[in-house]
């Protein structure tokens, strides 16, 4: 058996390097770090192309886009976590500035969501031998129409190895029967606008009465940046804008950091 | 004829209009029309008399615009107002959402015009509610789709887990084409192939001495018989005697044959224990396992390797060169295979694996040359090294010692000299590494560095890396 690394033994170890040698090796490791970081910075032309493809009204736009994504060495995880939310945010801004009509924005967001679905297809956390990694119920409350954000969150959790049960616009009764038959490690509620908060408070009250002890309830979504002290005013246990922190808080983030590095 | 509407009034070509008629024209030019004073009060509301669905909006008169629209819309309104009041601006368009006690929320697209010297604003609005209703239906349809999709995903998972976990060997055959539509690992083992190889294979070919037509016919007949006895068959690949119990059913217009396969050779099973365990290790092991043919083309790969490379299916990697998945491509592969062939075994070859979307994962590869057969090949075990790499990196960057060497350098010589010297050291490090990695294969090393062979020699000589007789 030969050990490939033995060839490199002639090279100096970090401890024995000094002066310029050490400096140079530091420069190299800095370069390595910088190349890795560049991958997480957004490429503006790609964001623009994504918005254009979303409102183009044809499927071809996305095919071309995905080819470009592969060429630019951008992972689908980065596409889902960074590019799709950014494109959605820009479209919202474009509506505020009347550069885009609101119909265009809703069609665009719908298309981004289908793109999300397409690239998220392979992210399965549900497997025969992966039963130990946590189960989360993700609720999009009734009347809440913003579903792209929850899709992004769901894809992230699935990549973290968490099994996600997504329920959109369920009534109180439907949620009650769901909680009677299943148990979750956490319940997350995605809220986009402040207007929904009174109903969310009502929903949380209901959830607490359906099952005791109730798993930790976390409120998240764009509303996080609009109101303060969301947890106490809705009756949730926590309010977070970051899935990683949320999972860590409810103790489901054992391998999350590792998975994130892989992404 | 001048068709530019902005020029209508030029040369008094726009006739004088009776003020009452003008107000009617304005009212019917849009679906709703507001006049807003400079201080933000609604001074007039005109609803199109042909478009009565707004009900009475007279109570808007005298109210602040902020009170009749959503907060977000008011922000937009303010911004457009600023644009309109900029010198040279004539009209701007804006989409706003109104709120009113009668109708909960409704969208209007306005054009805003500055009229008169008192900076009053005329807003001509188009009702967007019909479009809003369509959009709502779209959103609802999308939500239903999402819900269906999630349900289907749940059912899929159940089906997959059931197929994987059950000890019964089960396969599904499409009656139209006679091909295997799905099968579980237990069935694959019985037939003597991998699941991926057998998916889509013609079922008749998998058993000895059977033609497709008669094969399916005999199974269908058995399935249709009330008291069915199993069909006895010999699997072509594994040469095992098997009993097949068929059941016919229809799904979404396709006729499928569900076959339960039973083996009747308990003795053989004991013999196959190691083989079975090995197979399970291959399929369920945490490290990536890959089998390559003599040219480095992938012939088999396990789930962990697929995970490592983000590949969805083994079919998407089989038949491709292993070089496609290595960060240094064919250079990596050549180094790996040449060394393995020479020494039969190789361990701890450190490189990076590319996933389907060009992300990189550091790995350590051990390789074995499988030579005891007419067609030799390679077996690779690929271990994800990103965890250990995190540890190594934190080791390297501890302490303030790192900065000290830089401080020593600065001031001791000019920046230009430091950079030049550093470049030289970096160059030497890279060349040395490339030579090591390629085991002194100059062609491969040059390719790795993107240098011509000539320039590599020049640099090797410069750094004293050439043997004396070269």
Interface residues (C-beta under 8 A of the other chain):
Chain A: X1 X2 X3 X4 X5 X7 X8 X11 X14 X18 X19 X20 X21 X22 X23 X24 X25 X26 X27 X28 X29 X39 X69 X70 X73 X74 X75 X76 X77 X95 X96 X97 X98 X101 X102 X103 X106 X107 X110 X113 X117 X122 X124 X126 X127 X128 X129 X145 X147 X151 X165 X166 X167 X168 X169 X258 X261 X262 X263
Chain B: X72 X75 X76 X79 X80 X92 X93 X94 X95 X107 X109 X128 X131 X135 X138 X139 X142 X143 X146 X147 X149 X150 X153 X157 X160 X161 X164 X165 X284 X310 X312 X339 X343 X345 X346 X347 X348 X349 X350 X355 X356 X357 X358 X359 X361 X386 X387 X390 X393 X396 X397 X402 X405 X406 X408 X409 X418 X421 X422 X425 X426 X429 X432 X433 X436 X437 X439
